[in-house]
Amino acid sequence: MKKMNYLLAGAFAMMLSWCPVQSTSAANEGNETALNYHFTTKWKRGKDGVIRTVVPKREKGQEDVLELKTPALKTVRVGFVGLGMRGPGAVERFTHMKDVGLNVQIVALCDYEEGRAKGVNENIVKKAGLPAADIYSGAEGYKQLCERNDIDLVYIATDWNHHVPVALYAMEHGKHAAIEVPSAMSLKDCWDLINMSEKTRKHCIQLENCCYDFFELNTLNMAKKGLFGEVIRGEGAYIHDLSDFWAYYWKKDKNDKLGWRLEYNKLHRGDVYATHGLGPVAQAMDIHRGDRLTTLVAMDTKSVIGKGLVEKATGKECNDFQNGDHTTTLLRTEKGKVIEIQHNVMTPQPYNRKYQLTGTKGFANKYPVEGYALQGKEVKLDGVPNHENLSAHGFLPAEAHQALVKQYQHPLITEVGEKAKNVGGHGGMDFIMDYRMVYCLQNGLPMDFDVYDLAEWCCLAELGYLSMSNGCAPVEVPDFTRGYWNKIDGFKMYKTENTWY
């Protein structure tokens, strides 16, 4: 019996010991065509059944970058890396910054394919009457760009694989890094970006445009002014049938039949594109600004569409497609709030980011029906009669809705909303996002996002994989601030050093 007790104790100790996350598919181990982002974070499952990952210690002398301020830049000098689907639009938007009183200089353009960079130079930069930018290309062209001493900001719009290597190299060489979504694909990526930002004292932000969409900005303003009471639940999603786009994602050579994005979904399981849905909800809930994400549980459907896409592209049977066609992730916060995030780029259905806030005094919903529901006594609208009769059992009628939006219109929309619509970029939200980034750099203000936002919004990929691979077990969400999640009182967008929206 004594021997049996020793054996049981040993087995239990092994169960609780730190375990590396396994590759998403054993068939991909050692495969040179794999994307090399297999999850490797060590973890353990406690007596309470919760899976916990290793949180690296902050090195001595390294400090957090919450509300980081850097010296104001009279002119923000930019280098763009990645000029495929998203990059050219970003360059185009920067040619309009002068129209809103901001000074930028497009210094350099880089893409793996030289022709793309030259095309953007000719068709966008020069056509805007600006001096030609310097061109870099090839697998390591970004390094030459980052090594220049006349660039302040590196704007990264590559495929997901290259987001982190370019950003790390940029910060290491004294540049701020702005990274397209999703900026990090693993917990290691998240911690590497956090540590580099903290060490170099450079901004590292995620270019989450959906936080600047008009409905999201107005709703954020309402939430911050207490219109919904305490926001206790939120929903977000990225539901977007990509059937029209799969053929256009960059392929590394003639043997690449899938393109980088479909291949990534084939090799990885989890919500790999959570930021559009989570970002706006996290801001409304003050995540790491008075509250924090603590626990995650994820589950997914089987792969039907994804598997079929691979089989159609390769002509071979596919039995190892990792990502489900639809993934659902539930998150709980320190203060007892809940967030639900969904991901589906496979099945035919209308585009949907959900964006829903449930408060103790009101409700906001964007997709599929845009509207607000409020208790009558909470509504004080100028020029709308009988507002006391309004009921939270249904959305506000059109007249009351319009009056509410007018009364709570976010100041950013007042400032640059019309210009943003004229310039474009997903209806204008891309321009507002870029405008805010340049404005903060030019005025030496904290960015609207920080590297901890980046990590929190991207960690659903690996943490969700951990949950689903272990029977949909609860997984602890790391405190990426490492103890400082309650240091800031509420989410702020700074207008000046002492004023904010």
C-alpha positions in Angstrom: 0.0 0.0 0.0 2.9 2.3 0.9 4.4 1.6 -2.5 1.1 2.3 -4.2 0.9 5.7 -2.4 4.3 6.7 -3.7 3.3 5.7 -7.2 0.1 7.7 -7.0 1.9 10.7 -5.6 4.5 10.5 -8.4 1.8 10.3 -11.0 0.0 13.3 -9.6 3.2 15.3 -9.5 3.8 14.5 -13.1 0.3 15.6 -14.0 0.9 19.0 -12.2 4.4 19.5 -13.7 4.9 22.1 -16.4 4.1 20.6 -19.8 5.0 22.1 -23.2 2.1 22.7 -25.5 2.2 20.1 -28.3 2.4 20.9 -32.0 -1.0 21.4 -33.5 -0.4 18.3 -35.6 2.2 15.6 -35.2 2.3 15.3 -38.9 3.6 18.8 -39.2 6.6 18.3 -36.9 9.8 18.9 -38.9 7.8 19.9 -41.9 9.6 22.7 -43.6 6.4 24.1 -45.1 4.9 24.6 -41.7 4.5 28.2 -40.5 6.7 27.6 -37.4 4.2 29.1 -35.0 3.4 25.8 -33.3 2.5 26.6 -29.7 5.3 25.9 -27.2 4.3 27.6 -24.0 4.7 25.5 -20.9 1.6 24.9 -18.8 0.2 22.9 -15.9 -3.2 21.9 -14.8 -3.9 22.6 -11.1 -6.0 20.7 -8.6 -8.9 23.0 -9.4 -8.8 21.9 -13.1 -7.6 25.2 -14.4 -4.7 25.2 -16.9 -2.0 27.9 -16.2 0.8 29.0 -18.4 4.3 30.3 -17.4 4.4 34.0 -16.8 8.0 35.2 -17.3 9.5 37.5 -14.7 10.1 41.1 -15.6 13.9 41.6 -15.8 15.6 43.8 -13.3 15.4 47.5 -14.3 12.6 46.8 -16.8 9.4 48.8 -16.2 5.9 48.7 -17.5 4.8 50.8 -20.4 1.3 51.7 -19.2 0.4 55.2 -20.5 3.9 55.4 -22.1 4.9 58.9 -23.2 7.7 59.4 -25.7 9.3 62.7 -27.0 6.9 64.6 -29.3 7.8 64.3 -33.0 7.4 67.4 -35.1 7.2 65.2 -38.2 6.4 61.5 -37.9 8.7 59.7 -40.4 7.3 56.3 -41.5 8.5 53.2 -43.1 5.9 50.7 -44.4 6.6 46.9 -44.5 4.2 44.7 -46.3 2.4 46.1 -49.4 -0.1 43.3 -50.3 -3.7 43.6 -49.3 -3.6 46.1 -46.5 -0.4 48.0 -46.9 -1.2 50.2 -50.0 -4.3 51.5 -48.3 -2.3 52.5 -45.3 0.2 54.4 -47.5 -2.7 56.1 -49.2 -4.2 57.3 -45.9 -0.9 58.8 -44.8 -0.9 61.0 -47.9 -3.9 62.7 -46.4 -2.6 63.4 -42.9 -1.6 67.0 -43.9 -5.3 67.7 -44.5 -6.0 67.2 -40.8 -3.0 69.2 -39.6 -0.5 66.4 -39.0 3.0 66.2 -40.4 4.2 62.9 -41.8 6.9 61.8 -44.2 6.8 58.5 -46.1 10.4 57.6 -46.0 10.6 54.0 -47.2 8.5 51.2 -48.6 9.3 47.5 -48.3 7.8 44.3 -49.6 9.1 40.8 -50.3 8.3 41.4 -53.9 10.0 44.5 -55.2 7.4 45.2 -57.8 4.7 45.8 -55.2 6.8 48.4 -53.4 7.7 50.2 -56.6 4.0 50.1 -57.7 2.9 51.8 -54.4 5.6 54.4 -54.9 4.5 55.3 -58.4 0.7 55.0 -58.0 0.2 56.4 -54.5 3.2 58.3 -53.1 4.3 60.2 -56.3 0.7 60.7 -57.5 0.0 62.5 -54.2 2.8 64.9 -55.1 5.1 63.6 -52.4 8.8 62.8 -52.8 9.5 59.2 -53.8 10.2 56.8 -51.0 13.2 54.5 -50.9 12.5 50.9 -51.8 13.5 47.7 -50.0 12.6 44.1 -50.9 13.4 40.5 -50.4 13.3 38.3 -47.3 15.4 40.7 -45.2 14.7 44.0 -46.8 12.8 45.1 -43.7 16.1 45.0 -41.7 17.7 47.6 -43.9 14.6 49.8 -43.5 14.6 49.4 -39.7 18.4 50.2 -39.5 17.9 53.6 -41.0 18.3 56.6 -38.6 15.6 58.7 -40.3 12.5 56.6 -39.5 10.4 57.0 -36.3 7.6 54.5 -37.0 7.5 51.1 -38.8 4.0 50.3 -40.0 3.8 46.6 -40.4 1.1 45.0 -42.8 2.8 41.7 -43.7 1.3 38.2 -43.5 0.9 37.1 -39.9 4.1 35.1 -39.9 6.3 38.2 -40.2 4.5 40.6 -37.8 6.6 39.8 -34.8 10.1 39.5 -36.4 9.7 42.9 -38.1 8.3 44.5 -35.0 11.0 43.2 -32.7 13.7 44.3 -35.1 12.1 47.8 -35.5 12.0 48.4 -31.7 15.5 47.0 -31.2 16.6 49.6 -33.7 14.9 52.5 -32.0 11.6 52.6 -33.9 8.0 52.5 -32.7 6.1 49.5 -34.1 2.5 49.5 -35.4 1.3 46.1 -36.4 -1.7 44.9 -38.3 -4.1 42.5 -36.7 -3.6 39.9 -35.3 -0.2 41.2 -34.2 0.9 38.1 -32.3 0.1 34.5 -32.9 1.4 32.8 -29.7 2.0 33.5 -26.1 5.7 33.6 -26.8 5.1 36.3 -29.4 3.1 38.3 -26.9 5.8 38.1 -24.2 8.6 38.9 -26.7 6.8 42.0 -27.9 6.0 43.1 -24.3 9.5 42.7 -23.1 11.0 44.5 -26.1 8.6 47.4 -25.7 9.4 47.6 -22.0 13.2 47.4 -22.6 13.3 49.9 -25.4 10.5 52.2 -24.1 9.1 52.2 -27.6 5.4 52.0 -28.5 4.2 48.6 -29.8 0.6 48.8 -30.8 -1.9 46.8 -32.7 -3.7 48.4 -35.6 -7.2 47.5 -34.5 -9.4 49.6 -36.7 -12.7 48.4 -35.4 -12.2 50.3 -32.2 -12.6 53.5 -34.4 -15.7 52.6 -36.3 -18.4 55.2 -35.7 -20.9 53.0 -33.8 -18.1 51.6 -31.6 -16.8 55.1 -30.8 -20.2 56.6 -30.0 -21.1 53.5 -27.9 -17.8 53.8 -26.0 -18.6 57.4 -25.3 -22.0 56.4 -23.9 -20.5 53.6 -21.8 -17.9 56.0 -20.3 -20.6 58.5 -19.4 -22.6 55.8 -17.6 -25.5 55.6 -19.9 -25.6 51.8 -19.8 -24.9 51.7 -16.0 -22.3 49.1 -15.3 -21.4 47.0 -18.4 -21.4 43.4 -17.2 -21.3 41.5 -20.4 -20.0 42.0 -23.9 -20.0 40.1 -27.2 -17.8 40.4 -30.3 -17.0 38.4 -33.3 -15.3 38.1 -36.6 -17.7 36.3 -38.9 -16.7 36.9 -42.5 -17.1 34.4 -45.3 -13.7 34.6 -47.0 -14.6 32.4 -50.0 -14.0 35.3 -52.4 -10.6 36.0 -50.9 -8.8 32.7 -50.3 -7.2 32.7 -53.8 -5.7 36.1 -53.3 -3.6 35.6 -50.2 0.1 35.6 -50.8 1.7 32.4 -51.9 5.4 31.9 -51.2 6.1 30.0 -54.5 4.5 28.0 -57.3 4.2 24.9 -55.0 2.2 26.8 -52.5 -1.4 25.8 -53.2 -3.1 27.2 -50.2 -1.8 30.7 -49.5 -0.6 31.8 -46.1 -3.9 32.4 -44.4 -5.6 29.1 -45.3 -2.4 27.2 -44.5 -2.4 28.9 -41.1 -5.9 27.8 -40.3 -5.0 24.3 -41.5 -2.1 24.1 -39.1 -3.6 25.8 -36.0 -6.6 25.5 -33.8 -8.2 28.4 -31.9 -9.5 31.9 -32.5 -6.7 33.2 -34.6 -8.5 36.5 -35.4 -10.1 37.7 -32.2 -9.1 41.3 -32.1 -11.9 42.9 -34.2 -14.5 41.4 -31.8 -12.6 41.7 -28.5 -10.9 45.1 -28.9 -14.0 47.4 -28.6 -15.5 45.4 -25.8 -12.3 45.4 -23.8 -12.1 49.2 -24.1 -15.7 49.6 -22.8 -14.9 47.2 -19.9 -11.6 49.0 -18.9 -9.5 45.8 -19.3 -6.1 46.3 -17.6 -7.4 49.7 -16.6 -9.3 48.6 -13.5 -10.3 45.1 -14.5 -8.6 42.2 -16.2 -9.3 39.0 -18.0 -8.8 36.0 -15.8 -10.3 32.8 -17.3 -11.0 31.5 -20.8 -13.0 28.5 -22.1 -13.2 27.7 -25.8 -14.9 25.2 -28.1 -15.3 24.8 -31.8 -17.1 22.9 -34.5 -15.5 20.3 -36.7 -13.9 21.5 -39.9 -16.1 21.0 -43.0 -15.5 24.0 -45.2 -11.8 24.4 -44.3 -11.1 20.8 -45.0 -12.9 21.0 -48.3 -10.9 24.1 -49.4 -7.6 22.3 -48.9 -8.9 19.2 -50.8 -10.1 21.4 -53.7 -6.8 23.3 -53.8 -4.5 20.2 -53.5 -6.5 17.5 -55.1 -5.7 15.4 -52.0 -7.7 14.2 -49.1 -7.2 16.3 -46.0 -7.7 14.7 -42.6 -5.6 17.0 -40.4 -7.3 20.5 -40.8 -6.9 21.9 -37.3 -9.2 24.9 -37.0 -12.9 24.4 -36.7 -15.3 26.2 -39.0 -16.7 28.2 -36.0 -14.9 28.9 -32.7 -16.6 30.3 -29.6 -14.5 31.6 -26.6 -15.9 32.7 -23.3 -13.9 35.0 -21.0 -14.4 36.0 -17.4 -12.9 39.1 -15.7 -11.6 39.8 -12.2 -14.8 41.8 -11.4 -17.1 39.0 -12.6 -18.0 40.2 -16.1 -18.3 37.9 -19.1 -17.2 38.3 -22.7 -18.1 36.0 -25.6 -16.0 36.1 -28.8 -16.7 34.2 -32.0 -14.6 33.4 -35.1 -15.9 32.0 -38.4 -14.3 32.7 -41.8 -15.7 29.6 -43.5 -19.5 29.2 -43.6 -21.8 31.3 -45.8 -23.5 34.0 -43.7 -23.7 37.8 -43.5 -20.7 39.7 -42.2 -21.0 40.1 -38.5 -18.8 41.6 -35.7 -21.7 41.5 -33.2 -20.4 44.2 -30.8 -22.9 44.0 -28.0 -22.8 45.6 -24.6 -25.1 44.6 -21.8 -25.3 47.0 -18.9 -27.4 47.3 -15.7 -29.3 50.3 -17.2 -29.0 49.8 -21.0 -28.0 47.7 -24.0 -26.1 48.3 -27.2 -26.0 46.1 -30.3 -24.4 46.6 -33.7 -24.9 43.5 -35.8 -27.2 42.3 -37.3 -29.5 45.1 -36.1 -28.0 48.4 -34.9 -29.7 49.8 -31.9 -29.8 50.9 -28.3 -32.3 49.9 -25.5 -32.5 52.0 -22.4 -34.6 52.4 -19.3 -36.8 55.4 -19.9 -35.6 57.2 -16.8 -32.0 57.0 -18.0 -32.8 58.8 -21.3 -32.5 62.6 -21.4 -32.6 63.6 -25.0 -32.9 67.1 -26.3 -35.9 67.6 -28.5 -37.5 64.2 -28.2 -40.9 64.2 -26.5 -42.2 61.6 -24.1 -38.9 60.0 -23.5 -40.2 58.6 -20.2 -42.3 56.2 -22.2 -39.2 54.5 -23.8 -38.8 50.9 -22.8 -35.8 48.7 -22.6 -38.0 45.9 -23.9 -37.2 47.1 -27.5 -34.7 49.3 -29.4 -35.2 53.1 -29.3 -37.3 54.3 -32.2 -35.5 56.0 -35.1 -36.0 59.5 -33.9 -34.8 58.8 -30.4 -31.9 56.8 -31.7 -30.7 59.7 -33.9 -31.0 62.1 -31.1 -29.0 59.8 -28.8 -26.2 59.4 -31.3 -26.1 63.2 -31.9 -26.0 63.9 -28.1 -23.3 61.3 -27.5 -21.3 61.6 -30.7 -17.6 60.9 -29.9 -15.4 63.9 -30.2 -13.1 62.1 -32.7 -16.0 61.8 -35.1 -16.7 65.5 -34.7 -13.1 66.3 -35.4 -12.2 64.1 -38.4 -15.3 62.0 -39.1 -16.2 63.6 -42.4 -12.6 63.6 -43.6 -12.3 60.0 -42.6 -15.4 59.1 -44.7 -14.0 60.9 -47.7 -10.6 59.2 -47.5 -12.1 55.8 -46.8 -10.7 52.6 -45.4 -13.5 50.5 -44.1 -15.9 53.4 -44.1 -13.4 55.8 -42.4 -12.4 53.9 -39.3 -8.9 53.1 -40.7 -8.2 56.8 -41.2 -9.3 57.7 -37.7 -7.1 54.9 -36.3 -4.0 56.2 -38.2 -4.9 59.8 -37.3 -4.9 59.0 -33.6 -1.6 57.2 -33.8 0.1 60.0 -35.6 -1.5 62.6 -33.3 -0.3 60.9 -30.2 3.2 60.6 -31.6 3.3 64.2 -32.7 2.1 65.4 -29.3 4.1 63.0 -27.1 0.9 61.4 -25.6 0.1 57.9 -24.6 -1.4 55.8 -27.4 -5.0 54.6 -27.3 -3.6 51.1 -27.3 -0.6 49.6 -25.7 1.4 46.3 -26.0 -0.7 44.8 -23.2 -3.9 45.3 -25.2 -2.1 43.6 -28.1 -1.3 40.6 -25.9 -4.8 40.3 -24.3 -6.6 40.5 -27.7 -4.3 38.0 -29.4 -3.8 35.4 -26.7 -7.1 33.7 -27.5 -5.4 31.8 -30.2 -3.1 29.7 -28.1 -5.1 29.8 -24.9 -8.2 28.6 -26.8 -6.1 25.8 -28.4 -5.1 24.8 -24.9 -8.7 24.7 -23.7 -10.1 22.8 -26.6 -7.2 20.3 -26.6 -7.9 19.5 -23.0 -11.7 18.8 -23.1 -12.6 22.5 -23.2 -10.9 23.1 -19.9 -10.8 26.5 -18.2 -7.5 28.3 -18.9 -6.1 31.2 -16.9 -5.5 34.3 -18.9 -2.0 35.7 -17.9 -1.8 39.2 -16.4 0.4 40.6 -19.1 0.9 43.8 -17.1 2.5 41.5 -14.4 0.7 43.1 -11.5 -0.2 46.6 -12.8 -3.7 45.9 -14.2 -5.3 48.2 -11.6 -2.8 51.0 -12.0 -4.9 53.1 -14.4 -8.4 54.2 -13.6 -10.4 53.6 -16.7 -9.8 53.7 -20.5 -8.8 57.1 -21.9 -8.0 58.6 -25.2 -5.7 61.6 -24.5 -6.3 64.9 -26.2 -3.6 66.7 -24.2 -1.4 65.6 -21.3 -4.2 66.5 -18.8 -7.4 66.0 -20.9 -8.9 63.1 -22.6 -12.0 61.9 -24.5 
